């Protein structure tokens, strides 16, 4: 399981979700998602759903959550 994910819509990164002790924290990379900035979610998927709530659920098929892996984990 990854501890960080990029959330993308149409291959455009709109945010980053990072696992913390309390849950998953969202960091916006686009101003239109700043309402979610630093919000804490129980799961990375919950953050993804919140992004779709702002952008529109019709975009779910054009969105993705891409796991990030640390260089040390890749060795």
C-alpha positions in Angstrom: 0.0 0.0 0.0 1.3 3.4 -1.0 1.6 6.3 1.5 1.1 9.0 -1.2 -1.0 9.4 -4.3 -1.4 11.9 -7.1 -5.0 12.6 -8.0 -5.4 13.4 -11.6 -8.3 14.5 -13.9 -7.7 14.0 -17.6 -3.9 13.5 -16.8 -3.7 16.8 -15.1 -2.6 16.6 -11.5 -5.0 18.4 -9.2 -3.7 17.2 -5.8 -1.5 15.1 -3.7 -2.7 12.8 -0.8 -0.2 11.8 1.8 -0.8 9.3 4.6 -0.2 10.6 8.1 -0.8 9.0 11.5 -4.4 10.3 11.6 -5.4 9.6 8.0 -4.7 11.0 4.5 -4.0 14.7 4.1 -4.9 16.4 0.8 -2.7 19.1 -0.8 -4.1 21.0 -3.8 -2.0 21.6 -6.8 -4.7 23.6 -8.5 -6.4 26.6 -7.1 -9.9 25.3 -7.9 -9.3 22.5 -5.3 -8.0 24.8 -2.5 -11.2 24.2 -0.6 -9.9 20.7 0.2 -6.4 22.0 1.1 -5.0 20.2 4.2 -8.3 18.4 4.8 -7.8 15.0 6.5 -9.6 11.9 5.1 -10.0 8.4 6.4 -8.8 6.9 3.1 -7.1 8.1 -0.1 -10.2 7.1 -2.0 -12.3 9.4 0.2 -10.0 12.3 -0.8 -10.4 11.3 -4.5 -14.2 11.3 -4.1 -14.1 14.7 -2.5 -12.1 16.0 -5.5 -14.8 14.5 -7.8 -17.4 16.3 -5.7 -15.9 19.6 -6.6 -15.0 18.8 -10.2 -18.1 16.8 -10.9 -18.9 13.1 -10.6 -19.3 12.8 -14.4 -15.5 13.1 -14.6 -14.9 9.9 -12.5 -14.0 7.9 -15.6 -11.4 10.5 -16.6 -9.8 10.7 -13.1 -7.2 8.5 -11.5 -5.3 8.1 -8.3 -1.6 7.3 -9.0 0.5 5.8 -6.2 3.8 7.4 -5.5 6.7 5.2 -4.4 9.8 6.4 -2.6 13.1 5.7 -4.3 14.2 3.6 -1.3 11.1 1.3 -1.7 11.8 0.9 -5.4 15.3 -0.6 -4.8 
